[in-house]
């Protein structure tokens, strides 16, 4: 296509059922999807809360067999995803229901992918880390029921995984990974601790901000054909609507949601914001903070996050993305000042006089402080000696970096990560 630019963007969204008590419809939804034997995917922490058992009973009441996989790993690894996929194949299921945070939903996505089109998980991991294989046809039905208000995985085409042997995180991305249906029930977040609510909510903010401040879809080269059009397409008018509303909800409700688990209004709006941000970035994409987050989460495993399971050290995804966001948006400011100003005002909840390059970073840092986020990558176990390795890991995420409105060089990434050692 030579130097021609893209003229097309695509918007696809998971059908969503939202509201307190909506989880009671789980069995009805799976019956509608014509599932007879479902794999219920969750993790040990969520299982202890009782939500999966209650949902299992609702599904069985509709005459659907339920096989339980309650060993999803928080921040999944290549091995944990392969184990779940092998289990799904062994038990001959014809559908999936995920109950939990992004880790459970992503585990269900990958198990579904490998069950539907058998191959090693690594074959599907995005290139250049993995084989970049594309599934040839749609997957089995997947009903996603989030219990956190952050990842938006119920609305996205992406599953994220840690590959400890390579000391990096990566992802699998294809439109067929998007769940067939989502049930978003704010009542399920009452049992969520403040630290998890904080990290998940900051992920919402990053998803929406990066999506809104991404390279415009029509600034990309036109692909050779429809199959080459990436899931992450760049900022577009429809994704902007979803992302803007998610930013508004993040600024208005995240502090309240962290402060009070019984504030169902705040937690409900954060769940709705997570789904909206998932639709937005599922179309437009994310860039520098997420590209940096993968090596931050994958290079070292020394941080033990408060409020999370203590069985292994890891960096919660929302914390890994937010720590570089202030410096990343300071870097991208010159490419789209008005968009940075708009994001800052949505999060702030009011017009900001005399905005400039530091306005959005300052608004983000204020939010981070108020919800108890790590001050920077130093709290996660990194120092200046680790910066070159973190840059190397971020550079492997080219599918994300190309979406930045100002594409960073290795030197630029070095500066962003160094500035993120301590944000205040």
Secondary structure, DSSP 8 states (H G I E B T S, - for coil): -TT-B---------EEEESTTGGGGHHHHHHHTT-SEEEEEEEHHHHHHTHHHHHHHHHHTTT-EEEEEEEE-SS-BHHHHHHHHHHHHHTT-SEEEEEESHHHHHHHHHHHHHHHS-S-HHHHS-TTTS-----SS---EEEEEESSSS--GGG-SEEEEEEGGGTEEEEEE-GGGS-SEEEE-GGGGTT--HHHHHHHHHHHHHHHHHHHTB-BGGGSB--SSGGGS-S---B-HHHHHHHHHHHHHHHHHHHHHHH-TT-HHHHHHHHHHHHHHHHHHHHH---HHHHHHHHHHHS----B-TTS-SSS-B--HHHHHHHHHHHHHHHHGGG-HHHHHHHHHHHHTS--TT--HHHHHHHHHHHHHHTT--SSGGGGT--GGGHHHHHHHHHT-HHHHTTBSS---HHHHHHHHHHTS---
